[in-house]
Amino acid sequence: MKILKENMEELFLKVSYSRKSEYEDKELNDFFNYWLVFEEKEDDILCLKNESIDSILYTKYYWCTKYKKRYEELYGYDAGIEQQQYKLIEELQTRINETVNWNLIESMEIE
């Protein structure tokens, strides 16, 4: 399963994503935007990158997880972010063509 991690700024340009400045911490803000581009521009990314929906959904989960971890490092636990992560797992379960790859999910959690 391919997780889209490279050339994110280039992707923003190709799908006309406007970066949001929600946080002063650059890394947290980057992770937030990387997650959000897959939320807001999923259809454009699917067409542009010719990626499977599975890859897009796992990538969305990956960036959400990176965002959650960084957020917790800076500010502590947030139940709302945790809930968003569970919603992404539910989305994976309903939209992918196969069983959820729990090993991949677990590896994202410990990365």
N, C-alpha and C positions, 0 to 999 in steps of 0.2 A: 504494500500500500504506500503510495507516494504522499508524503506530507509536504505541502508547499511552504517553504521557508526562505527560499532564495529570491532576491530581486523584488522585494516587496514594494519599494518605492516606485520601481518601474511598473509594477502591477497597478498601483494607484493611478498612475498617469493613463495607462491603457484603458482602465474602466471608469475614468473620470471620477475618482473618489476624492473627496475633499477631506483632508486630514483634520481631525478635531484636536483641540488643545484642552484636554480635561484636567491634566495633572502637571505639576511642575517637574516631577521626576521623569526624565527623558525615556528611560527604559519602560516604566509603567505606561507612559503615554504611547510609546511605540506598540507595546503588546496590546493595549486597548484598541488602537487603530487597526492592527493586523487582524484582530478578532472581528472588529466591526465591518471591515471591508468584505469579509466572507458572509456576514449577515446581510448587509445591504446590497451587495453586488453579486450575489450567488449566480444568478442567471447569466450575467455578463461574463463572469469568470468561467463558467461552464462552456460558453461559446468560444471565448477567446483562447483559453488554454487547452480546450478539447480534453478536459479531465473528466473522470467519472464522478458521479454524485457522491460515491463512497469517499473518494479522495478529498473532495470539498468538505464533506461533513467531518471527517477525521481531522482535517486541517483546522476547521473551525473549533473543534474541541481542543486541539493542541494549543492554539493561541489563547483560548479562554483559560486553559490551565496555566499557561505561562503568566497571564495577566493576574489570575487569582493568587498564585504564589508570590509574585512581586508585591501585589497589593497587601497581602498578609504580612510580608516582611516589613512594610512601611507603616501600616495602620492597624494590623491585627485582623482577626476573623470578621467576615461579613457574610451573614446568612443569605443576603440577596444574591451575591456572586455565587455562593454554593448552590442556590436554587437554579440559577442560570446554567450551571454546569450539569445539573441533573436533567434539566430540560433538553440539553444537547444530547445526552445519552438516550433519552426518550425519542428524540428526533432520529438518531442513528437507528434505533430499534425499529422504527416504523418506516423509514425511507430507504434503507440499504437493501441490496438484493441478496444478502447472505446474513449469517449470524454475526453479531457484533464480535469483533476481535478484541476480547478482553485482555489478552496479552499486550496488545498494542496500547490499549487504554491505560493499563497498569504501567507500562514503560514510560508513558507521557507523565504520569503522576510522580514517578521517582526521578525523572530527568532533571 
